[in-house]
Amino acid sequence: MKITSPKILAVAIREQRKKMGLTQKETADRVGMKQSTVSGFENTPDKSKLETLFKLLSSLDLELQVTERNVPEKSGGGWMRE
């Protein structure tokens, strides 16, 4: 899934949690956080801490990978002259 916003990230986290058959409480218990923290991330991810994201990823056996965007090549495919 291509993640382009905090909300899309929260949807991906929620989908994985449900796919694994876990409640918010069970997910939280796996990494020592409160159920309300999981709920907060799923509903308002833009207000969550980065640490929360990494704990949730760990709880759900997910990892974060950062890659360059696919930038379309300009016509000519080479250096542009000035």
VOPAGU-2260 file (C-alpha; in pm, 1 decimal, decimal comma):
REM VOPAGU-2260
SITE   aa  ch    i         X         Y         Z
SITE  MET   A    0       0,0       0,0       0,0
SITE  LYS   A    1     132,4     342,5     -91,5
SITE  ILE   A    2     123,0     568,9     214,0
SITE  THR   A    3      88,2     937,9     132,1
SITE  SER   A    4     -75,6    1078,5     445,5
SITE  PRO   A    5    -115,9    1008,2     817,2
SITE  LYS   A    6    -477,6     899,2     758,5
SITE  ILE   A    7    -378,5     640,7     495,7
SITE  LEU   A    8    -113,2     511,9     736,2
SITE  ALA   A    9    -374,6     476,1    1010,2
SITE  VAL   A   10    -603,5     284,0     773,9
SITE  ALA   A   11    -318,1      45,1     687,6
SITE  ILE   A   12    -244,5     -12,0    1057,3
SITE  ARG   A   13    -612,7     -73,8    1135,1
SITE  GLU   A   14    -649,9    -313,3     840,0
SITE  GLN   A   15    -347,6    -515,8     951,9
SITE  ARG   A   16    -475,6    -529,6    1309,6
SITE  LYS   A   17    -813,9    -658,5    1192,7
SITE  LYS   A   18    -650,6    -901,9     948,4
SITE  MET   A   19    -461,7   -1048,7    1243,9
SITE  GLY   A   20    -787,9   -1073,5    1440,9
SITE  LEU   A   21    -666,9    -841,9    1716,7
SITE  THR   A   22    -863,8    -588,3    1914,8
SITE  GLN   A   23    -716,8    -248,6    1994,2
SITE  LYS   A   24    -660,7    -370,1    2352,0
SITE  GLU   A   25    -479,0    -685,8    2241,9
SITE  THR   A   26    -263,3    -482,0    2005,5
SITE  ALA   A   27    -180,7    -236,0    2282,0
SITE  ASP   A   28    -102,1    -509,8    2534,5
SITE  ARG   A   29     155,3    -664,2    2300,8
SITE  VAL   A   30     379,4    -357,0    2334,6
SITE  GLY   A   31     278,0    -212,5    2671,1
SITE  MET   A   32      58,0      76,2    2566,0
SITE  LYS   A   33    -300,4     172,4    2641,7
SITE  GLN   A   34    -595,6      82,0    2420,0
SITE  SER   A   35    -677,9     452,8    2401,8
SITE  THR   A   36    -337,5     515,8    2240,4
SITE  VAL   A   37    -415,0     266,0    1963,3
SITE  SER   A   38    -757,0     423,3    1917,3
SITE  GLY   A   39    -602,9     769,6    1908,4
SITE  PHE   A   40    -356,8     665,3    1640,1
SITE  GLU   A   41    -625,6     502,8    1427,0
SITE  ASN   A   42    -856,9     804,2    1452,5
SITE  THR   A   43    -619,9    1103,1    1466,0
SITE  PRO   A   44    -279,1     982,7    1346,8
SITE  ASP   A   45    -153,6    1335,0    1278,6
SITE  LYS   A   46    -161,8    1399,7    1654,9
SITE  SER   A   47      24,6    1080,7    1748,8
SITE  LYS   A   48     387,9    1041,7    1846,8
SITE  LEU   A   49     637,9     876,0    1616,5
SITE  GLU   A   50     717,7     636,5    1901,4
SITE  THR   A   51     354,4     519,5    1892,7
SITE  LEU   A   52     384,1     438,4    1523,2
SITE  PHE   A   53     691,4     222,0    1578,8
SITE  LYS   A   54     530,9      39,8    1871,7
SITE  LEU   A   55     223,9     -33,9    1660,5
SITE  LEU   A   56     437,7    -154,1    1370,8
SITE  SER   A   57     618,3    -388,0    1609,6
SITE  SER   A   58     294,9    -513,1    1761,7
SITE  LEU   A   59     156,0    -596,9    1417,5
SITE  ASP   A   60     475,5    -748,4    1273,7
SITE  LEU   A   61     512,2    -465,7    1021,6
SITE  GLU   A   62     812,8    -259,6     918,9
SITE  LEU   A   63     859,6      84,7     769,7
SITE  GLN   A   64    1056,5     129,5     448,0
SITE  VAL   A   65    1140,7     464,7     293,8
SITE  THR   A   66    1191,1     480,8     -81,6
SITE  GLU   A   67    1226,4     754,8    -337,3
SITE  ARG   A   68     915,0     861,1    -519,9
SITE  ASN   A   69     881,8     757,4    -879,6
SITE  VAL   A   70     960,4    1084,8   -1051,5
SITE  PRO   A   71     870,5    1087,5   -1421,0
SITE  GLU   A   72    1163,2    1156,8   -1648,5
SITE  LYS   A   73    1153,9    1481,3   -1845,1
SITE  SER   A   74    1134,6    1449,9   -2222,5
SITE  GLY   A   75    1472,3    1386,0   -2378,1
SITE  GLY   A   76    1581,9    1183,8   -2078,6
SITE  GLY   A   77    1907,5    1374,3   -2035,1
SITE  TRP   A   78    2044,6    1691,5   -1889,1
SITE  MET   A   79    1869,2    2010,4   -1989,3
SITE  ARG   A   80    2068,3    2293,3   -2142,9
SITE  GLU   A   81    2036,9    2641,3   -2006,1
